[in-house]
């Protein structure tokens, strides 16, 4: 079985895409930061006024229990230093919290009387008290405490800013690249990306399980590769970052959305159920295999594709899945440009042999047997 001989073909083995270093030239390494010591009361007021945003679309929400939250408040009352919080300034001057969400949410909730202190190891006399029930001296002490905050300003280069987000994202529930994009590049494009990821014509092909925003990333890969295939260069996550950042302020246009829908319908008709599942794998979706199939379909004559017949097209894909070079191109270092050219070009070449016109850039026209994937 392919899966036993090549376990790297499982979708879960494609973490190399997220771990590749960003390609930043010297001129792009511009990181502008500004430190502030912000008072607790001022932070809570800024959150209420929308100047500090806690409601960014992270997968990881507020998870602290009341005992842990109470210990933070106790630390502030005891003047014990707490870790620095990091903000990113958006184009409207709003500070988005990228590290410190649990701490700042706790502080806001306590000052709004949302919970009472519990499990305090030192200030046991405050057990069971809400903020409004503290002595005036303790309330003032808490409100006047300052927290060191580092703001990554809007002047910073977008890619280095994304890199900082990743470096700060070191908690137990580490975010994937797409979860980070979901937060960093919020806007109409991201909203419509989520809508397409839930479309039935798409989930019929790949399943409804959407672990860590995998389906949104697959739709993004389709849109970016189909649109800018000739410009593709690794790392893939930076290529996807740039595409999403460049389109963030507008919803996915109707033409692109319709092309995605049409390609999904055609793929379902011709390739049947689970067409992006490597034989023997437990995963319904191999992202690199999705690229290899869907990008040529997007650039092909759909009438000729259907006329070629489902059995003939399936035979092309089945033959490729037995090919060692193709297995490598969808199994390891999948963001590599040679592997991208090979897997997309190989399926396109197979379709052309069935007299299906596929209009791809020249580099993808006839994959060479001379690629060295070792």
MARDRENLO-849483 format. One record per residue (C-alpha): residue number from 0; x, z, y. Coordinates in steps of 0.001 Angstrom, whole numbers, plus 500000, padded with zeros to 6 digits. Each point is the difference from the previous one (the first is absolute). Layout:
N
<pos:NUM; east:X; up:Z; north:Y>
...
//
This chain:
374
<pos:0; east:500000; up:500000; north:500000>
<pos:1; east:501205; up:499267; north:503493>
<pos:2; east:499293; up:503534; north:501218>
<pos:3; east:502141; up:501669; north:497345>
<pos:4; east:502931; up:497659; north:500571>
<pos:5; east:499610; up:499939; north:503771>
<pos:6; east:498466; up:503288; north:501207>
<pos:7; east:501051; up:499088; north:503522>
<pos:8; east:497101; up:497506; north:500086>
<pos:9; east:497553; up:502852; north:500554>
<pos:10; east:498695; up:500185; north:503548>
<pos:11; east:501245; up:503599; north:500287>
<pos:12; east:503575; up:498764; north:499632>
<pos:13; east:499842; up:498088; north:503274>
<pos:14; east:500982; up:502946; north:502196>
<pos:15; east:503119; up:498041; north:500945>
<pos:16; east:497882; up:498239; north:502618>
<pos:17; east:499369; up:503287; north:501805>
<pos:18; east:503561; up:501286; north:499624>
<pos:19; east:501928; up:497040; north:501444>
<pos:20; east:501811; up:500676; north:503259>
<pos:21; east:498537; up:498418; north:503119>
<pos:22; east:502001; up:497135; north:501445>
<pos:23; east:500893; up:501220; north:503489>
<pos:24; east:502622; up:498228; north:502052>
<pos:25; east:502000; up:502022; north:502513>
<pos:26; east:497855; up:498772; north:502870>
<pos:27; east:496839; up:501245; north:498295>
<pos:28; east:501134; up:503585; north:499361>
<pos:29; east:498397; up:501320; north:503158>
<pos:30; east:498523; up:503460; north:499519>
<pos:31; east:498836; up:501785; north:503140>
<pos:32; east:499024; up:503645; north:499619>
<pos:33; east:498953; up:502688; north:502426>
<pos:34; east:500036; up:503736; north:499157>
<pos:35; east:497320; up:502331; north:501352>
<pos:36; east:499293; up:503712; north:499629>
<pos:37; east:496216; up:500054; north:500002>
<pos:38; east:497932; up:503145; north:500339>
<pos:39; east:497509; up:500787; north:497234>
<pos:40; east:497028; up:500089; north:502381>
<pos:41; east:501099; up:496730; north:501601>
<pos:42; east:500275; up:498355; north:496573>
<pos:43; east:496469; up:501072; north:499072>
<pos:44; east:498675; up:498730; north:503358>
<pos:45; east:501800; up:496673; north:499534>
<pos:46; east:498504; up:499624; north:496513>
<pos:47; east:496518; up:500633; north:501416>
<pos:48; east:500560; up:497442; north:502766>
<pos:49; east:501325; up:497346; north:497597>
<pos:50; east:503537; up:500046; north:501403>
<pos:51; east:501342; up:501148; north:496620>
<pos:52; east:498459; up:498244; north:496977>
<pos:53; east:499590; up:501911; north:496755>
<pos:54; east:497460; up:497610; north:498483>
<pos:55; east:502401; up:497227; north:498998>
<pos:56; east:499083; up:498310; north:496741>
<pos:57; east:502446; up:501616; north:497612>
<pos:58; east:499043; up:500409; north:496375>
<pos:59; east:501255; up:503564; north:500237>
<pos:60; east:497517; up:502117; north:501962>
<pos:61; east:500017; up:503676; north:500887>
<pos:62; east:500922; up:501839; north:496803>
<pos:63; east:501187; up:503486; north:500998>
<pos:64; east:498067; up:502964; north:498649>
<pos:65; east:499078; up:502865; north:502340>
<pos:66; east:502801; up:502232; north:498757>
<pos:67; east:502669; up:497437; north:500898>
<pos:68; east:498265; up:499269; north:503312>
<pos:69; east:499906; up:503730; north:500790>
<pos:70; east:503730; up:500353; north:499369>
<pos:71; east:500685; up:497276; north:502573>
<pos:72; east:497945; up:501850; north:502616>
<pos:73; east:501844; up:503211; north:499080>
<pos:74; east:503351; up:498212; north:500458>
<pos:75; east:498953; up:498886; north:503469>
<pos:76; east:498939; up:503534; north:500917>
<pos:77; east:503341; up:501331; north:498723>
<pos:78; east:501899; up:497331; north:501961>
<pos:79; east:501486; up:498598; north:496796>
<pos:80; east:501191; up:496377; north:500509>
<pos:81; east:497884; up:497349; north:498304>
<pos:82; east:501083; up:496429; north:499151>
<pos:83; east:500038; up:497257; north:502624>
<pos:84; east:496938; up:497751; north:500252>
<pos:85; east:500406; up:496234; north:500412>
<pos:86; east:497671; up:497744; north:501962>
<pos:87; east:499916; up:496234; north:500444>
<pos:88; east:498765; up:498681; north:503331>
<pos:89; east:497553; up:497122; north:499671>
<pos:90; east:499381; up:497209; north:502510>
<pos:91; east:497401; up:502149; north:501791>
<pos:92; east:502315; up:502966; north:500414>
<pos:93; east:498288; up:502055; north:497290>
<pos:94; east:502279; up:502137; north:497833>
<pos:95; east:499309; up:499411; north:496312>
<pos:96; east:501189; up:502824; north:497751>
<pos:97; east:502319; up:498647; north:497314>
<pos:98; east:501492; up:503314; north:498883>
<pos:99; east:498345; up:503358; north:500646>
<pos:100; east:496376; up:499129; north:499272>
<pos:101; east:499419; up:503128; north:497883>
<pos:102; east:501545; up:502308; north:502602>
<pos:103; east:498176; up:498562; north:502992>
<pos:104; east:496663; up:499840; north:498196>
<pos:105; east:500424; up:503665; north:499022>
<pos:106; east:500753; up:501011; north:503595>
<pos:107; east:497020; up:498083; north:501350>
<pos:108; east:497640; up:501397; north:497388>
<pos:109; east:501096; up:503578; north:500600>
<pos:110; east:499685; up:499806; north:503777>
<pos:111; east:496500; up:498541; north:499502>
<pos:112; east:499067; up:503029; north:497848>
<pos:113; east:499571; up:497870; north:496867>
<pos:114; east:501614; up:502554; north:497664>
<pos:115; east:501091; up:503611; north:499757>
<pos:116; east:503500; up:501147; north:499120>
<pos:117; east:500633; up:500987; north:496392>
<pos:118; east:502915; up:500908; north:497748>
<pos:119; east:502339; up:500991; north:502840>
<pos:120; east:503239; up:501519; north:498640>
<pos:121; east:501090; up:501636; north:503308>
<pos:122; east:497169; up:500326; north:502554>
<pos:123; east:497553; up:501515; north:497532>
<pos:124; east:498062; up:501643; north:502837>
<pos:125; east:498749; up:496525; north:500987>
<pos:126; east:498512; up:499330; north:496566>
<pos:127; east:496517; up:498470; north:500217>
<pos:128; east:500157; up:499284; north:503726>
<pos:129; east:499180; up:496726; north:501717>
<pos:130; east:501708; up:498890; north:503205>
<pos:131; east:497208; up:501363; north:502209>
<pos:132; east:500342; up:503371; north:498275>
<pos:133; east:503698; up:500436; north:500767>
<pos:134; east:501112; up:502306; north:502778>
<pos:135; east:500416; up:498188; north:503360>
<pos:136; east:503766; up:500577; north:499766>
<pos:137; east:500187; up:498264; north:496612>
<pos:138; east:497814; up:497099; north:501183>
<pos:139; east:502261; up:499421; north:503001>
<pos:140; east:503109; up:500267; north:497839>
<pos:141; east:498656; up:497367; north:497618>
<pos:142; east:498777; up:497626; north:502716>
<pos:143; east:503317; up:500168; north:501829>
<pos:144; east:502194; up:499336; north:496978>
<pos:145; east:501758; up:496637; north:500246>
<pos:146; east:500654; up:497501; north:497247>
<pos:147; east:502820; up:497483; north:500153>
<pos:148; east:498561; up:496486; north:499712>
<pos:149; east:501932; up:496728; north:499822>
<pos:150; east:498176; up:496920; north:501280>
<pos:151; east:501045; up:496565; north:498735>
<pos:152; east:499082; up:497956; north:503044>
<pos:153; east:498277; up:496637; north:500094>
<pos:154; east:503304; up:498481; north:501208>
<pos:155; east:501497; up:500408; north:496521>
<pos:156; east:500392; up:496889; north:497850>
<pos:157; east:496983; up:499732; north:497616>
<pos:158; east:502096; up:499664; north:496828>
<pos:159; east:502230; up:502968; north:500760>
<pos:160; east:496849; up:501939; north:500855>
<pos:161; east:498594; up:499159; north:496555>
<pos:162; east:503289; up:501086; north:498445>
<pos:163; east:499750; up:503375; north:501760>
<pos:164; east:496450; up:500420; north:498670>
<pos:165; east:501343; up:499460; north:496470>
<pos:166; east:502886; up:502424; north:500446>
<pos:167; east:497644; up:502716; north:501237>
<pos:168; east:497591; up:499272; north:497162>
<pos:169; east:501647; up:502261; north:497457>
<pos:170; east:497198; up:502334; north:498940>
<pos:171; east:498605; up:500461; north:496524>
<pos:172; east:497437; up:497272; north:500632>
<pos:173; east:502415; up:497369; north:501281>
<pos:174; east:498212; up:497037; north:501526>
<pos:175; east:500475; up:496474; north:498740>
<pos:176; east:500989; up:497183; north:502354>
<pos:177; east:496381; up:498840; north:500238>
<pos:178; east:498736; up:503513; north:500725>
<pos:179; east:502527; up:500138; north:502828>
<pos:180; east:498849; up:496612; north:501302>
<pos:181; east:496449; up:501296; north:499858>
<pos:182; east:501039; up:502629; north:502522>
<pos:183; east:502666; up:498238; north:502057>
<pos:184; east:498105; up:496711; north:500469>
<pos:185; east:496463; up:501268; north:500448>
<pos:186; east:497580; up:497569; north:501590>
<pos:187; east:497506; up:497204; north:499283>
<pos:188; east:502319; up:498182; north:497576>
<pos:189; east:500467; up:503136; north:497897>
<pos:190; east:496235; up:500601; north:499983>
<pos:191; east:499253; up:496501; north:498713>
<pos:192; east:502859; up:500284; north:497478>
<pos:193; east:498208; up:502973; north:498452>
<pos:194; east:496755; up:498022; north:499898>
<pos:195; east:501598; up:497107; north:498107>
<pos:196; east:501618; up:502431; north:497557>
<pos:197; east:496510; up:501218; north:499057>
<pos:198; east:498430; up:496532; north:499640>
<pos:199; east:498421; up:499469; north:496587>
<pos:200; east:501539; up:496549; north:499505>
<pos:201; east:503418; up:501698; north:500293>
<pos:202; east:499367; up:503177; north:498005>
<pos:203; east:498514; up:497879; north:497202>
<pos:204; east:503531; up:498605; north:499544>
<pos:205; east:502132; up:503106; north:500470>
<pos:206; east:497688; up:502935; north:499271>
<pos:207; east:498624; up:502631; north:502353>
<pos:208; east:502745; up:502608; north:499539>
<pos:209; east:501827; up:500172; north:503311>
<pos:210; east:502888; up:502383; north:499498>
<pos:211; east:501909; up:500610; north:503245>
<pos:212; east:498432; up:497008; north:501827>
<pos:213; east:501426; up:497492; north:497528>
<pos:214; east:497094; up:497602; north:500482>
<pos:215; east:500399; up:499911; north:503785>
<pos:216; east:503670; up:499186; north:499512>
<pos:217; east:499183; up:497166; north:497586>
<pos:218; east:497575; up:498437; north:502495>
<pos:219; east:502661; up:500358; north:502709>
<pos:220; east:502570; up:498328; north:497743>
<pos:221; east:497638; up:497071; north:499486>
<pos:222; east:499327; up:499547; north:503727>
<pos:223; east:503655; up:500329; north:501029>
<pos:224; east:501491; up:497828; north:497249>
<pos:225; east:497390; up:497255; north:500254>
<pos:226; east:500421; up:499863; north:503769>
<pos:227; east:503781; up:500421; north:500326>
<pos:228; east:501429; up:499138; north:496581>
<pos:229; east:502803; up:497795; north:501336>
<pos:230; east:501122; up:502851; north:502281>
<pos:231; east:500107; up:502565; north:497218>
<pos:232; east:503113; up:502110; north:499701>
<pos:233; east:500434; up:503426; north:498457>
<pos:234; east:499418; up:502854; north:500279>
<pos:235; east:496369; up:499284; north:499183>
<pos:236; east:498730; up:503183; north:501616>
<pos:237; east:501578; up:498985; north:503317>
<pos:238; east:498490; up:496514; north:499665>
<pos:239; east:496598; up:501652; north:499474>
<pos:240; east:500600; up:502451; north:502857>
<pos:241; east:500719; up:497152; north:502411>
<pos:242; east:496937; up:498027; north:498933>
<pos:243; east:497670; up:502980; north:500292>
<pos:244; east:501495; up:501127; north:503291>
<pos:245; east:499655; up:496511; north:501462>
<pos:246; east:496311; up:499790; north:499052>
<pos:247; east:498922; up:503623; north:500409>
<pos:248; east:497856; up:499523; north:503112>
<pos:249; east:497661; up:497367; north:498515>
<pos:250; east:497906; up:500036; north:496826>
<pos:251; east:500994; up:497601; north:497251>
<pos:252; east:498676; up:496653; north:501152>
<pos:253; east:497133; up:498347; north:498172>
<pos:254; east:502121; up:497107; north:498741>
<pos:255; east:502549; up:502300; north:498323>
<pos:256; east:497298; up:502263; north:498583>
<pos:257; east:498131; up:497005; north:498566>
<pos:258; east:503179; up:498547; north:498495>
<pos:259; east:500690; up:503327; north:498292>
<pos:260; east:496440; up:500129; north:498662>
<pos:261; east:500122; up:496386; north:498782>
<pos:262; east:503314; up:500542; north:498211>
<pos:263; east:498675; up:503122; north:498266>
<pos:264; east:496901; up:498131; north:498821>
<pos:265; east:502039; up:497047; north:498732>
<pos:266; east:502483; up:502281; north:498230>
<pos:267; east:497121; up:501810; north:498312>
<pos:268; east:498398; up:496765; north:498837>
<pos:269; east:503170; up:498518; north:498590>
<pos:270; east:502052; up:502970; north:498828>
<pos:271; east:497246; up:502362; north:498907>
<pos:272; east:500151; up:503790; north:499917>
<pos:273; east:503136; up:501926; north:501017>
<pos:274; east:502104; up:496900; north:500801>
<pos:275; east:502756; up:502093; north:501622>
<pos:276; east:500516; up:502308; north:497056>
<pos:277; east:503203; up:499535; north:498021>
<pos:278; east:499182; up:499864; north:496263>
<pos:279; east:500529; up:503388; north:498407>
<pos:280; east:499989; up:501860; north:503321>
<pos:281; east:497485; up:502739; north:500731>
<pos:282; east:499858; up:498916; north:503642>
<pos:283; east:497399; up:497485; north:501124>
<pos:284; east:502158; up:498862; north:502904>
<pos:285; east:503591; up:498823; north:500188>
<pos:286; east:500493; up:499320; north:503715>
<pos:287; east:502785; up:497471; north:499534>
<pos:288; east:497879; up:498074; north:497481>
<pos:289; east:497181; up:500021; north:502542>
<pos:290; east:502374; up:498382; north:502536>
<pos:291; east:501137; up:497428; north:497465>
<pos:292; east:496462; up:498863; north:499195>
<pos:293; east:498040; up:500455; north:503211>
<pos:294; east:502448; up:498473; north:502477>
<pos:295; east:500065; up:496618; north:498166>
<pos:296; east:496218; up:500134; north:499556>
<pos:297; east:499628; up:500539; north:503758>
<pos:298; east:502031; up:496844; north:500644>
<pos:299; east:498413; up:497889; north:497263>
<pos:300; east:497114; up:497537; north:499748>
<pos:301; east:497285; up:502203; north:498498>
<pos:302; east:497974; up:497028; north:498795>
<pos:303; east:502985; up:498628; north:498077>
<pos:304; east:500753; up:503487; north:498707>
<pos:305; east:496537; up:500384; north:498505>
<pos:306; east:500130; up:496434; north:498679>
<pos:307; east:503251; up:500773; north:498168>
<pos:308; east:498054; up:502471; north:497917>
<pos:309; east:500206; up:503742; north:499438>
<pos:310; east:501766; up:499678; north:496644>
<pos:311; east:502779; up:497809; north:501406>
<pos:312; east:500654; up:502287; north:502973>
<pos:313; east:499964; up:503090; north:497788>
<pos:314; east:502512; up:498303; north:497703>
<pos:315; east:502348; up:499556; north:502983>
<pos:316; east:499810; up:503691; north:500850>
<pos:317; east:500320; up:501127; north:496385>
<pos:318; east:503120; up:497882; north:499568>
<pos:319; east:501544; up:501510; north:503123>
<pos:320; east:499284; up:503516; north:498788>
<pos:321; east:502123; up:499226; north:496934>
<pos:322; east:502844; up:498639; north:502150>
<pos:323; east:502869; up:502437; north:500467>
<pos:324; east:500844; up:498886; north:503534>
<pos:325; east:496378; up:500309; north:501069>
<pos:326; east:499780; up:503451; north:498419>
<pos:327; east:503037; up:501024; north:502026>
<pos:328; east:498518; up:498519; north:503170>
<pos:329; east:496871; up:502142; north:499669>
<pos:330; east:501687; up:503057; north:498547>
<pos:331; east:503106; up:501024; north:501916>
<pos:332; east:501099; up:499739; north:503632>
<pos:333; east:496805; up:498098; north:500651>
<pos:334; east:500566; up:499875; north:503763>
<pos:335; east:503168; up:497924; north:499580>
<pos:336; east:499548; up:496565; north:501620>
<pos:337; east:501321; up:498120; north:496931>
<pos:338; east:497525; up:501801; north:497763>
<pos:339; east:497176; up:499322; north:502455>
<pos:340; east:500890; up:496290; north:500101>
<pos:341; east:500276; up:499834; north:496243>
<pos:342; east:496719; up:501669; north:499050>
<pos:343; east:497894; up:498231; north:502639>
<pos:344; east:501734; up:496665; north:499423>
<pos:345; east:499780; up:500254; north:496208>
<pos:346; east:496221; up:500341; north:499942>
<pos:347; east:499630; up:497306; north:502672>
<pos:348; east:502206; up:497671; north:497922>
<pos:349; east:497814; up:500635; north:496976>
<pos:350; east:496884; up:499085; north:501982>
<pos:351; east:501601; up:496774; north:501243>
<pos:352; east:500615; up:498990; north:496406>
<pos:353; east:496199; up:500151; north:499636>
<pos:354; east:499687; up:497613; north:502976>
<pos:355; east:498933; up:502781; north:502358>
<pos:356; east:501404; up:499526; north:503502>
<pos:357; east:501669; up:503173; north:501297>
<pos:358; east:501244; up:499868; north:503592>
<pos:359; east:502882; up:502490; north:500134>
<pos:360; east:503178; up:500051; north:502135>
<pos:361; east:502842; up:497899; north:498568>
<pos:362; east:501917; up:503007; north:498658>
<pos:363; east:497088; up:500761; north:497648>
<pos:364; east:499419; up:496465; north:498758>
<pos:365; east:502134; up:500011; north:496853>
<pos:366; east:501491; up:503320; north:498907>
<pos:367; east:503521; up:499534; north:498748>
<pos:368; east:501171; up:501174; north:496588>
<pos:369; east:503243; up:501000; north:501713>
<pos:370; east:498700; up:503181; north:501598>
<pos:371; east:502210; up:502926; north:499044>
<pos:372; east:497872; up:503123; north:499634>
<pos:373; east:502635; up:502070; north:498267>
//
